[in-house]
Each structure stands twice: as structure tokens, then as C-alpha cells.
Amino acid sequence: MLYSMKYVVENFNISAKTLRFYEEQGILPTISRDEKGHRVYNEQQIDWLSFIRCLKETGMPLSKIKEYKELYESGNSTFLQREEMLIQHKLEVQKKIDESLKHLEEINYKIAMYELQKEEVGKNPNYNFKCHGLEIKNVN
């Protein structure tokens, strides 16, 4: 089955400009054209596009995505290199997730501190709010 650029744009949450850029940069495999010269995408290209977006959204730079695509096009002799690229990227993504979870814990802690002190602040406008281990004095 073939898909028009309009269909891809509308159904895969990607802009026409990005599609053209990926094609121009050699990130997306060669795109066929219909009899009117319009780009048409086949199932394999749609699968690639989905994978490219996945990698991009997880922070892989386009240069690495292009490198991966070129290795893929080189055939089975690059299998282990491609696997290693994905393993390294996975480790980087996991590190970012771990850091984000650590930050989320800190934010949740601060919210809990606000919740614990909210009632006191409501009862007493002169209440000295404690945040980050510091006492915040109400200055009017």
C-alpha cells in the first residue's frame, strides 16, 4: 500500500517539512513519486519513519540515526554494530529516566512539604514557612 505525504502528515504527527528534511539528509530511505511527481510512502518507509521518530524522541541525534540507517543498508555484516548502537542508546535513555525519576522524587517531596504546611499557613498568615530546610519569614 502507498501513502501520500498528506496522509502521512495527518496520521503520523509529523510535518511535511520534516519529511522532506529527513529525505534530503538521507535519514529516510529514498521516497518514490507518483505519476504527478508527489511523494508516496510504502509500508517499509512508514515503519522506518516510526522508528526514526522513536529514536529522535528518545534523544538520539539525527547524525546517529543516519549512521544507523546506513549500517542497516550495508546488510547483515553490520548487525552487531547496529545492536551495539541501540544498546548504548538504551543505556543513555535509562540514565535520563533515572535522573528524571530522581528529580520527580524531589518535586514530590517539596509538594508534600507544602501540603503539610498549608493548613498552618491558612490559619496563621505570619506562619514561618519552611522550605529546603530554610525558614521563610512572611514579610509584609
C-alpha positions in Angstrom: 0.0 0.0 0.0 1.2 3.5 -0.8 0.6 6.6 1.3 0.6 10.2 0.2 2.6 12.8 2.1 -0.7 14.4 3.2 -1.8 11.1 4.7 1.5 10.6 6.5 1.4 14.2 7.8 -2.2 13.9 9.1 -1.9 10.4 10.6 1.7 10.2 11.9 2.1 13.6 13.6 5.0 14.8 11.5 5.3 17.8 9.3 5.8 17.8 5.6 8.9 20.0 6.2 10.3 17.3 8.5 9.6 14.6 6.0 11.4 16.5 3.2 14.3 17.3 5.5 14.7 13.6 6.5 14.7 12.7 2.8 17.2 15.4 1.9 19.5 14.4 4.7 19.4 10.7 3.8 17.8 9.7 7.0 14.7 8.3 5.4 15.2 5.8 2.6 14.6 7.0 -1.0 11.0 8.1 -1.4 9.1 7.1 -4.6 7.0 9.5 -6.5 3.6 9.0 -8.2 2.8 9.9 -11.8 2.3 13.5 -10.8 5.6 13.7 -9.0 4.2 13.7 -5.5 6.0 11.7 -2.8 4.4 8.4 -1.9 5.5 6.2 1.1 5.3 2.5 1.3 4.9 0.3 4.3 8.6 -0.1 4.9 9.2 3.6 4.7 6.3 4.1 7.2 8.0 1.6 9.5 11.3 3.5 9.2 9.6 6.7 9.9 8.1 5.3 13.0 11.5 4.0 14.2 13.2 7.3 13.3 10.6 9.2 15.4 11.1 6.8 18.3 14.9 7.3 18.3 14.5 11.1 17.8 12.0 11.4 20.7 14.4 9.5 23.0 17.2 11.9 22.2 19.2 10.2 19.6 20.8 12.8 17.3 19.9 12.7 13.6 23.6 12.0 12.8 23.4 8.8 14.8 20.1 7.9 13.2 21.6 8.4 9.8 24.6 6.3 10.7 22.2 3.5 11.9 20.3 3.7 8.7 23.5 3.5 6.6 24.7 0.5 8.6 21.3 -1.2 8.1 21.6 -0.6 4.3 25.0 -2.2 4.4 23.5 -5.5 5.3 23.9 -8.3 7.8 27.6 -7.6 8.3 26.7 -4.6 10.4 24.3 -6.4 12.6 26.5 -6.3 15.7 27.3 -2.6 15.2 23.6 -1.7 15.0 22.8 -3.8 18.0 25.6 -2.0 19.9 24.4 1.4 18.8 20.9 0.6 20.2 22.3 -0.9 23.4 24.4 2.3 24.0 21.4 4.5 23.3 19.2 2.4 25.6 21.8 3.0 28.4 21.7 6.7 27.8 17.9 6.8 27.8 17.8 4.8 31.0 20.3 7.2 32.6 18.0 10.1 31.7 14.9 8.3 33.0 16.8 7.6 36.3 17.7 11.3 36.6 14.2 12.4 35.8 12.8 10.0 38.5 15.3 11.5 41.0 14.1 15.0 40.1 10.4 13.8 40.3 11.0 12.5 43.8 12.5 15.8 44.9 9.5 17.7 43.4 7.1 15.3 45.1 8.9 15.9 48.4 8.5 19.6 48.1 4.8 19.3 47.2 4.3 17.1 50.3 6.0 19.8 52.4 3.6 22.4 51.0 0.7 20.1 51.8 1.9 19.6 55.4 2.2 23.3 56.0 -0.8 24.5 54.0 -3.2 24.3 56.9 -0.8 26.3 59.2 -0.3 29.0 56.6 -4.1 29.3 56.2 -4.6 29.6 60.0 -1.8 32.0 60.6 -0.6 34.4 57.9 2.5 35.1 59.9 3.5 31.4 59.9 7.1 30.9 59.1 7.0 28.5 56.1 9.9 26.0 56.0 11.2 25.1 52.6 14.5 23.4 51.7 15.4 23.3 55.4 15.2 27.1 55.5 12.7 29.2 57.3 10.8 31.6 55.1 9.6 34.6 57.1 6.5 36.3 56.0 7.5 39.9 55.2 4.6 42.3 54.7 
